[in-house]
């Protein structure tokens, strides 16, 4: 008598595969990685002299994507015990137990090394070096510093501001004022963006022992005032491309409007110090950046 052959339910198989894909997407912080790719592409486009080499652009974006995804996975591996203490992160694949820490660190390391090596061999050494610096600062400086000092936010803005420089370096092979200008825009943009997040989730961060400026800022005055300050600095710095000859006057007009709205929303947060206005500042920051970068690309001089 033949033994009955039990085949797995196809619905369960598809569910298992889709669950794994969702976990991988969350492990590499797909939305954050997408932002990295956009800023890298903008840096390449603005840094290109003459017609844009779209094949080289794709190679640059691909290598940077691998490096960014690897860094995100390593960050989640490092902090998985702390992520389990916070409501907003405890459902991530490693702290939730759906993925082993060993698998996360292996995947993160492989992607990081591959991304840097790909940029070195296919693009150039400068773009690869910048990608390596991004990973090193993000994993070995910013991540451990989060439990030590509030300076972690400013330090963490450095690797977040380097991707457009990677793109610029891949396109031009060198860094000049335009590349540093892009770095400054991304650096100052991140601070009010993150101050809003940190204040909204201050109790979560406190549970994990992270040292944020919002940790003992129960009224929100410090977080809101710092947000206004850096929005104003961004308002000034973001206008530089027009004066450096990188963009036309159209960009300057768009930047003035976008910057004024960003500052106004930050000042509202300072006035009310309400969670709803902190969230409004966070959402405004998400809308502001792609519109600004889009204006910069469309008005390239």
C-alpha positions in Angstrom: 0.0 0.0 0.0 1.5 3.3 -1.0 2.0 6.0 1.6 -0.1 9.1 1.1 1.8 12.0 -0.3 0.8 15.2 1.5 1.6 18.3 -0.5 1.9 21.7 1.2 -1.1 24.0 0.8 -0.3 26.5 -1.9 -1.9 29.3 0.0 0.4 28.6 3.0 3.5 28.5 0.7 2.5 31.9 -0.9 1.8 33.3 2.5 5.2 32.1 3.8 7.0 33.6 0.8 5.2 37.0 1.0 6.0 37.1 4.7 9.7 36.5 4.1 9.7 39.2 1.4 8.0 41.6 3.8 10.6 40.8 6.5 13.5 41.4 4.1 11.9 44.7 3.0 11.6 45.8 6.6 15.1 44.5 7.5 16.8 46.7 4.9 14.5 49.7 5.7 13.2 49.9 2.2 11.7 53.4 2.5 15.0 54.8 4.0 17.0 53.0 1.3 14.7 54.5 -1.4 15.5 58.0 -0.1 19.2 57.1 -0.3 18.8 56.1 -3.9 16.9 59.3 -4.8 19.6 61.5 -3.3 22.4 59.5 -4.9 20.7 59.8 -8.3 20.3 63.6 -7.8 24.0 63.9 -6.8 25.0 62.0 -9.9 22.8 64.0 -12.2 23.9 67.3 -10.9 27.6 66.3 -10.8 27.5 65.0 -14.4 29.3 67.2 -16.9 27.7 67.1 -20.3 25.1 64.4 -21.2 24.2 62.0 -18.4 25.6 58.5 -18.7 22.5 56.6 -17.6 24.3 53.2 -17.5 26.8 54.6 -15.0 23.9 56.2 -13.1 22.2 52.8 -12.7 25.5 51.2 -11.6 26.0 53.9 -9.0 22.4 53.6 -7.7 22.7 49.8 -7.6 26.0 49.7 -5.6 24.8 52.4 -3.2 21.5 50.5 -2.7 23.3 47.4 -1.7 25.5 49.3 0.7 22.6 51.2 2.2 20.5 48.0 2.6 23.4 46.3 4.3 24.0 49.1 6.7 20.2 49.1 7.6 20.3 45.3 8.3 23.4 45.6 10.4 21.8 48.5 12.4 18.7 46.3 13.1 21.0 43.4 14.1 22.9 45.6 16.5 19.8 47.1 18.1 17.4 44.1 18.0 17.3 43.8 21.8 16.6 47.5 22.2 14.1 47.5 19.4 12.1 44.8 21.3 11.6 47.4 24.1 9.9 50.0 21.8 6.4 49.8 20.4 7.3 51.3 17.0 10.1 48.8 16.4 9.3 45.6 18.3 7.5 44.1 15.3 10.6 44.2 13.2 11.7 40.7 12.0 14.6 40.2 14.4 13.2 41.5 17.7 9.9 39.8 16.8 11.7 36.5 16.4 10.8 35.9 12.7 14.5 36.2 11.7 17.6 35.0 13.6 20.1 37.7 14.5 22.8 35.6 12.8 21.0 35.7 9.5 20.6 39.5 9.8 24.3 40.1 10.4 25.4 37.8 7.6 23.0 39.4 5.1 23.9 42.9 6.3 27.7 42.3 6.1 27.4 40.6 2.6 25.4 43.5 1.2 27.7 46.1 2.7 30.8 44.5 1.3 29.3 43.8 -2.0 28.0 47.4 -2.4 31.3 49.0 -1.6 33.2 46.5 -3.8 30.7 47.1 -6.7 31.2 50.9 -6.6 35.0 50.4 -6.4 35.2 48.2 -9.5 32.3 49.5 -11.6 32.3 53.2 -10.7 35.4 54.6 -9.0 37.4 54.5 -5.7 36.1 57.8 -4.4 32.5 56.8 -4.5 33.3 53.4 -2.9 35.3 55.2 -0.1 32.4 57.5 0.6 30.0 54.5 0.8 32.4 52.7 3.2 32.7 55.8 5.4 28.9 56.0 5.4 28.6 52.5 6.7 31.3 52.9 9.3 29.9 56.0 10.8 26.3 54.7 10.8 27.1 51.3 12.4 30.2 51.9 14.5 29.7 55.5 15.6 26.1 56.6 15.4 24.5 53.3 16.5 26.4 52.9 19.8 26.4 56.6 20.5 22.6 56.6 20.7 22.7 55.3 24.3 25.6 57.6 25.3 25.0 61.2 24.1 22.4 63.4 22.4 25.2 64.3 19.9 24.1 61.1 18.1 21.5 62.9 16.1 24.0 65.3 14.5 26.5 62.5 14.0 23.8 60.3 12.4 23.0 63.1 10.0 26.4 62.7 8.4 25.9 59.3 6.8 22.4 60.4 5.8 24.0 63.4 3.9 26.7 61.4 2.1 24.7 59.6 -0.6 24.4 62.6 -2.9 28.2 63.0 -2.6 28.6 59.3 -3.6 26.5 60.1 -6.7 28.5 63.3 -7.5 31.8 61.4 -7.0 30.7 58.6 -9.3 29.8 61.1 -12.0 32.7 63.4 -11.8 35.5 61.6 -10.0 36.1 64.4 -7.6 34.3 66.6 -5.0 33.8 70.3 -5.2 31.6 73.0 -3.8 28.5 71.6 -5.4 28.9 68.2 -3.7 29.4 69.8 -0.3 26.4 72.0 -0.9 24.3 68.9 -1.4 25.8 67.4 1.7 24.8 70.5 3.7 21.2 70.5 2.4 20.7 66.9 3.4 22.5 67.4 6.8 20.3 70.3 7.9 17.1 68.8 6.5 17.5 65.7 8.7 17.7 67.5 12.0 14.2 69.0 12.2 12.9 65.8 10.5 14.4 63.7 13.2 13.6 66.1 16.1 9.9 65.7 15.3 10.2 61.9 15.3 12.2 61.9 18.5 9.6 64.0 20.4 6.7 62.1 19.1 8.2 58.8 20.3 10.2 60.1 23.3 8.7 57.6 25.6 9.7 54.7 23.3 13.2 56.0 23.1 13.4 56.4 26.8 12.4 52.8 27.3 15.3 51.7 25.2 17.7 54.1 27.0 18.4 56.2 23.9 19.8 59.6 24.6 17.7 62.1 22.5 17.2 65.8 23.0 13.6 64.9 23.6 14.4 62.5 26.5 13.8 65.0 29.3 12.0 67.5 27.1 8.5 67.0 28.4 7.1 70.3 27.1 8.7 70.0 23.7 10.3 73.5 23.9 13.8 72.3 23.2 12.8 70.0 20.3 10.7 72.6 18.7 13.2 75.5 19.1 16.0 73.4 17.7 13.7 72.5 14.8 13.0 76.1 14.0 16.7 76.9 14.2 17.8 74.2 11.7 14.8 75.0 9.4 16.1 78.5 9.2 19.7 77.3 8.5 18.3 75.0 5.8 16.4 77.9 4.3 19.7 79.8 3.8 21.8 76.8 2.8 19.3 75.4 0.3 19.5 78.6 -1.7 23.2 78.2 -2.4 22.8 76.2 -5.7 21.4 79.2 -7.4 24.3 81.3 -6.3 26.9 78.7 -7.2 25.6 78.5 -10.7 24.3 74.9 -10.3 20.6 75.9 -10.7 18.6 78.7 -12.3 16.4 81.4 -10.7 13.4 79.1 -11.0 15.0 76.8 -8.3 15.6 79.8 -6.0 11.9 80.8 -6.2 10.8 77.2 -5.5 13.3 77.0 -2.6 12.1 80.2 -1.0 8.5 79.0 -1.1 9.3 75.5 0.2 11.7 76.9 2.9 9.1 79.4 4.1 6.5 76.7 4.5 8.9 74.4 6.4 9.9 77.2 8.8 6.3 78.2 9.3 5.3 74.6 10.3 8.3 74.4 12.6 7.3 77.7 14.3 3.8 76.4 14.7 5.2 73.4 16.5 7.2 75.8 18.8 4.1 77.7 19.5 1.8 74.8 20.4 4.2 72.1 21.2 1.5 69.6 20.4 2.1 66.1 19.1 -0.2 66.8 16.2 2.1 69.7 15.1 5.2 67.6 15.6 3.7 65.1 13.3 2.8 67.9 10.9 6.4 69.0 10.9 7.5 65.4 10.2 5.1 65.0 7.2 6.1 68.5 5.9 9.8 67.4 6.0 8.9 64.3 3.9 7.1 66.5 1.3 9.7 69.2 1.3 12.8 67.2 0.3 11.6 65.5 -2.9 10.0 68.8 -4.1 13.2 70.6 -3.4 15.4 68.0 -5.1 12.9 67.9 -8.0 13.2 71.7 -8.5 16.9 71.4 -8.3 17.0 68.7 -11.0 14.5 70.5 -13.3 16.4 73.8 -13.1 20.0 72.5 -13.5 22.0 75.3 -15.0 
